[in-house]
Amino acid sequence: MATAETNIQLRLKNEDKERIKRGADLSGVKTSQFMLRAALKEAEHVEASQVNFALTRDQFNAFMAALDSPPTPNKALNKLLNTAAPWD
């Protein structure tokens, strides 16, 4: 297992700490591992909710038409296209 590089401090109620510890014990892992797994699972869920979306057939067709249409020129688009990417 990789060595941890940093830490996070967390303030919580005693009853919440005990509940987390019980969950970790029942899972057979250390409390920190239990908390990390739970936090990463929640982060993945939140991230996925921001990139995945569902559309009706009509919405999908409108979305695809918008993607297939050339953009209307404007100052913001011109600036974006003429600005170097941060990784360049």
N, C-alpha and C positions, 0 to 999 in steps of 0.2 A: 504494500500500500504506500502511496506517495506521502511524504511528510507535509503537514500543513504549513502554510506560509504566513498566515495572518489569523487574527481572531476577531470576534464580534462580541461585545458585551451586551447583555440583555437584562432589563429590569422586569421582574414579574412577581405576581402574588405567590405566596407560599403554596397555596392549593394548586396553582397552575404548575409550579415546579414539581410538586409531588405527583401530579397526574402525568406529566411528561416522563418523570422517572419510572413510574409504574409501566407506562407504555414501552419504554426502553427495556426495562427488565423483562417484560412479557415477550418482547421481540428478540431478546438475547443479545442486545448490543449496548454499547456505552451510551449514556445520555447525549453526549455531544454528537455521536454518529446518528442517533435517532433524530435529533433536532436538525442536523444537516440534511438528512434524507427528506424529512418533511418539508423543509424550506426549499430545497431544490425541486421537489415535486410541485409545490405551489408556484414557484417561479416559472417552471415549464408550463403549467396550466395557464398562468396569466399571459405569458408570451404567446402561447398558441392562440389564446382568445383574441389577440391583437393582429394575427396574421391570417387566420382562417375565418372565412365568412361564407354564409349561404345566401344564394339569390334565387328568386323565382325565375322561371324561363324568360319572362319579359325583361326582368332586371338584368339577367345574364346577357340577353341580346343587346340591350342598351349599353351595358358595360363593354361588351366586345366591340360594338360600333364606335364607342368613344376611344377605345384603344387603337382601333384601326384608322381613325381619322387623324389627319395631321394637326398638331397643336396650333392654336392661334398665337401668332407672335406677340410678345409683350416684353416689357422691361425686365421683369423678374426672370423670365425664361432666358432672355438674352444674357443676363448676368450669370445665371446658372451655367449656361453652355460655354461661357467664356472665362469661367473660374476654374483654376486647377484643382483637381481632387486632392484632399488632404494627404492621401497616401502616395501621391506623385512627388 
